[in-house]
């Protein structure tokens, strides 16, 4: 028999390791126990995954010492030929945890390629419950949660970015569809400026930062209001912090 590929959620950002039971309100207890039980992991970054497992070990002892766990890396630079090899423990009958760098695996995450291969090889895939910044942002935005689209990163070129925003706003207007975007955290200000300047002044823009963390902030305002605040240098507290941007025409 083949093993099961468990899709393991991770916290969405830095947490206070000194806080009592710091994972309790982020990762369900059953998911913590399942994660601690595994001996094989696949992750974007082995070092940060070990740091997360070290926190987990405080509440649920790991199956073996961290240095003895097998953690293979899968990221945007992993060639397809190497992704195939990551299935080996599963094909040998071992359960494996695909753990996200932040949030849930395979959503805006290179793990989707591995999940697809697992289905092709008839390997059972089991997604575990945990925080998704995209869904938390939709929930807290007040924008349309019946129809929405995640568009990832926009072009970094200013002209191409403005054109893409206009295209997405047209789609949002025609389909009454909320558009979701993400940006490299140190460019959050540029993203908000682009949205405020190129969206219709009545379009709603939500800035959702540090979701599920003590410093969480969710603000929804019109593009016109955001533009005035930016001109007055009244920025959200989102510099270098993970942020989801949403807008609805």
N, C-alpha and C positions, 0 to 999 in steps of 0.2 A: 504493500500500500504506500501511496505517496503521503507526505506530510501536508499540513494545512498552512497556507500563507495568511498570517494575521496582519491586518493593517492597523498599526498602533499610532494613536494620536499623541501629540506632544504639546507641552505648554506653548503659548503664543509669544513669550518674551521672557525677560529676566524676572525672576521671582526672589523673594527674600527667603533664603535658605534657613534663616534663624526662626522664621515664623512656625508655630506649631502646626503640624499636619498641613504643610504648605500646598500639597497637591489635591487636598480633599475637595475643594470647590471647583477644580479644573478637570481632573481625570477621575471617572467613576472608580469606586473601590474594586469592582470586579475586573476592570481593565488593568488596574495596577497589579492585581494578583496574577492575571494572565501574562502580563509583560514580564514580571519577575520570574515566572516559571520557565521561560524560554532560554535556550542556550545559543541559538543562532539568530543573528540580526543582520538586516541590510539597511544602510543609512546613507544620507548624503555626506555626512562628516563623522568619522569614527570618534574623533576626540570629543566633540560636543555630545555625541550619543553616550559616551562613557560618563560624561558629567551628569547627564540626565539620569542614567541608571544608578549613579552614585546617590542621587537624591532619592530615587525610588527605593533603594536598598535600606534607607532609614526606616521605612514603613513596612516593607515586605522583603524579607531576605531573598536575594537572588539565588538562582539554582546552583551557581558556582561563583567563585571570586571573579570580579570584573575582568581581571587580566586573562582569565581562562575562557571568557566568552568569545565566540567567533563573530566579529563585526566586519562585514564586507561593505565596501562603498559603492554607491550608485548615484551619479550626478549627471549633469548635462554633458559632461565630457566623456562619459563611459560609452565605448563603442558597442554596437549591437551584438557583436560576437562575444563580448565579455558579459553582457546582460544574460545571455543564454546560460553561461557557466554559473550564474548566481542561483539557478534553479537546482543545482546538484544536490544540496542537502535535502531539499524537498523531495526530489526523485528517489533519494535514499531512505525516505521515510521519516525525516525529521521535520518538526514544526519550525517555522521561521517567522520572525517578526519584521515586517517592513515598517520602519519608524520614520516619521517625518522630522525635518529640522524644526518645524513649527507648525502647529495645527494638525490637519489630517493628511495622511499620505494620498498620493495620486490625484490630488486636486491642486492645480498650479504647481505640480511637483513631478520630477522625472520618474517617480515610482510607477506612473501609469503604464509605462512600457513593460515593466516587469509583470504587472497584473495582467496585461493583455497576453503575454507569453504563458503565464500560469494557466489561463483559461484554455489556451491552445493545447496545453499538455494535460488537460483534465485535472489540474491541481485545484483543490478546494480553496476558495478565497473567502476570508471572514473579516469584514470591516468592523472595527470596534468603535464604540461611541466616544466622542471627544470634541474639543472646541474647534470650530471652523470660523476663521475671521470673516469669511465672506457671508456666511449665514447669520452670524451675530450682527454684522453690519446691516444686513437687510432688515433683520428684526428690529434693530434700534433706530433705523433711519426715518421711519414713517413714510417711506416711498413704496412704490408698488411691489408687493411681495408675491403677486400672482404671476407676473411676467418680468423676468430679469435676465441679464446676460453678463457674463464675466469676460472682459476683454484683455486681461493681463496688462502688459506694459504698452504705453503709447510710444511713438517715435520720439527720439531725443531731439531731432532737428525741429526748430521752432515752427517753421512753415509746414512741415509734414504733420506735426502734432496738431496745429490749428485746424488743418484740413480734416484730420481724423476725428477731432472733437465735433466738428460740424456734421460729419457723416453720422456719428453716433447720436448726436442730438436729433437729427432728422429721423433716424430710426426710432428713437425714444418717443418723438412726437407722433409718428404714424402708428406705432404699435402700443403706445402707452407703456413702454418697457423701461424699467430701471437699468441703467448702465453702471457696471462696476469696473473699477480700475485699481491697479496698484502701482507704486513707484518705489525706486530705491530711496530709503528713508532720508538721505541727506539732500534729496531733490524734492521733498514734499512741498516746499514753498513755491517752487517753479510750477509744480503741477496745479496747485490751487490757483495760482495767478493765471495760468493758461485757461483753466475752466471758467474762472470769473470773467475773464476778458473775452472769451470766444463763445460762451453760451448766452442765450437770450437772458436779459436781466431778470425775467420772471421764472426761469428754470430753477428748480430746487437742487442744491448741491449739499451733500452730506460728507463730513470729514469724521471718520471713525478711527480713533487712535488707541493703541495699547489695550485692545479688547481682552476682557477677562482678567486684566491685571488691576492692582489697586489704583493705578494712575489712569484708568480708562476714561476716555472722553468721546462723546458722540454729539456732534452739532450739525443741524440741518437748517440752512438759510437759503434765501434766494441768491442767485448769482450777483444781482445788484447790491445786495447787502454785503456779501463777501468782498466785492470790489471796493466798497467804501471802507470796510475794515482794513483791507490791505493797504489802501492809500493812507490810512491813519496809522499804519504799522501796528495794527491790532491782530497779531497772528495767533492761531491756535498753538497750544504747547505741543508741537508735533515734530520738532527738529530732531532728526536721527531716530525717530520712533516709528515702529511698524504702523502703517496707516492704510486704510481702505477708503477710496474715494467713490462716491456714488452720485449720479445725477438723474433727474427726471424732467423732461421738457414739459 
